[in-house]
Amino acid sequence: MPKERINDEITVDEVRLIDHNNKQVGVVSIQEALRIAEEAELDLVEVSPNAEPPVCKIADFSKYYYQKERKSREAKKKQHIVQLKEVKFGPNTDEHDFNFKKNNAIRFLKQHNKVKFTVKFRGRQIAHKDLGYDVLKRLEDELSIIAEVDSKPTSEKNYISMIMSPKKEIDKIIQNQDLATETSVNEIDEINENE
């Protein structure tokens, strides 16, 4: 992280000054700003060098820099890097395998990752590309609640692929589905108890 210029490193004639109580002093000469910082026994820190005139703040530089680094680290922790996960199908994938792979895709989508669905053809299967499009259409329909299509199915050589990404409100959707499932399970339990 680049360090800001402080005290004598600031070479402009005028600065917009913020004092150590976070109050705007206004535009003052650099000599006046350095004098005020020295009286407060703190540093003059250039916080916005590209502004016109540059914005400087009177602060304890080591404390200011530490807090800035800490905020940066916290922001990096919260940041999620979207990955592209791939799930492969065949044109004749049976029901159990289809559901297993679909559930893996749902797990990836819940983790806010994009998913690339690929249908690979072997040998003479290439003559029945419509089966591959049917598999991708079924996935699109079944996952439409939590995901949206980024790129429509495209055919290349011996495979067809489609990319889906999670909806922005996926966490709320999943939470609502979980609540609905819990409610239906509780209702079934009540019915069983009453019998």
N, C-alpha and C positions, 0 to 999 in steps of 0.2 A: 504494500500500500504506500503510495507516495506521501512524503511528509510535506506539510504546508510550510510556506516561508514564515519565519518569525522575526520579530524585532528589526535589527539592522539589515536583514536580508530583503526586506520589502523596499523596493526602489521607486515606487510611484510618488507623485507630489501630494495627492489628496486621497483620502480613504473615507468610506462610510463606516463610522465607528459604532460598535455595540459594546457597552461597558460590562463590567463583571457581574452586574445584576440583571443582565439581558435587556437593558433599556437602550433604545436608540439615542445616541448623542447627536448624530447627523454627520454631514460632510465636514471633515476637519483636515488640516495639513498633517503630513506624516510626523513632523516634529511635535505637534500638539498631541497626537495620538500616542507617540512614544513617551512623552512626558506624563500623560495621564496613566499609562500602564506602569511606568516606573514608580509613580506616587502610590499606586495600589500594590506595588511589589509583585506584579504579575507580568506575563508576556503579552505582546501584541501578536496575534495569530491571524494570518490571512486565510479566511475561511472560504471566500468566493473570489478567486483572482480574475475571473472572466467578466465580472460585473463592471458596470461603468458608473462611478469609480469603484475599485475593488472594495469588498466588504471585509473589515477586520474586526476581531473580537478580542477583548481583554480577558485572558484566562490563564490558568496554570497549564502550560503546554503539555507537560507529561500526563496530567490528569485528563485533559481534553483528548489527547491522542489515544490514551488507554481506552476511554469510553467509546471513541470512534471505532477502534479495532474490535472491541467487544460487540458493538452493534453489528458490525460486518460479519463476525463469526456467527452470531445468532441468526442473521439473515441467511447465511449459507446453510445452517442446520435445517431451516424451515423450507429451503428450496428443494423442489423435487425435479430431478432430471428425467424427462420422459424418454423411455426406451421403446424400441420397436421389437415386440415379441412375435414369433412366427408359430403358427399352428398349421400342420399339414394334414390334408385329407386325401383320400383316393376317391374316384368317381363312384365306387361301389362300397363305400365305408358302411359297415353294418351299424345298427341302432345303438348298441352298447358303446362301441368305439366313438361314434359320433357324439353321444352325450358326454362321454369322458373327456374328449378333446374340447367340447363346448364349455364344460365346467372349468377346464384349465384356462380357456380364453376369458371366462367371466372373472376368474381370480386375477388375471393380468389386468383386466379393465378396472377392477376394484382398486388395484394398486396405481391407478391413473396412468397406465402405459397404453400405447397404441398396439393393436394386434393386426398382423398380416396373416390372412387366411389364404392358404395355397392348396389348390387341387392339382395333384400330379398325375399325369397319364403315363401308362407303361404300354409299350407295344401297340397293339391294335385298338386299345381303349381310346386313342386319339380320335378315332372316327366318331366317338360319341361325346363330343364336347358339351352337348346340351345337358348331360348328366352332371358335369362339373358346375355349370351355371346354376343348375337346380340346387346343388349342395350349398353354393354361396348365397342363393336367394333365400333358402331355408334359414341359414345362419343370420342373414340380415333381418328377416322377419322375427326370429326368436330372440335376438339381442337388441331389437329396436327400442326397448324400454330403457336400457342403460347405455346404449352406444349409438353412434351415428357413423354413416359411411363417409370416409375421407376421400377414397378413390374407388370409383366403380370397378367392377370386375374387368380385368384386361387379360388378353391371351398372349402368351409368348412361348414359342417353341412347343414344349410338351407340358405346359402348366398354365393354369388360370389363377390369378391372385386378386385380392381385394383387401383394402386397409380400412379398419374401423378404429375410431377413437372414442374414449368414454365421454359421456355428456358432462357438462360442467356441474350439474346438480346430482351427480351419481351417488354421492354419499347420502343425500336426503332420500333418494329413490330407494336405495338398498335398506336404509333404516325403516322406511315406511313398509317395505315388503316384509322385513323381519317382524315388525309389529303385527302385521296382518297374519303372518304365519303363526306367531305366538297366540294370537286371539283364536284362530281356528283350532289350534291344538288344545287350548283351554276349554273351548266349547265342546270338543269331542270328549275330553276327560269328564266334563260335567255330565254329558249325556250318559257316559259309561257308568258314572257313579249313581245316577238316578235310576238306572235299570237294575 
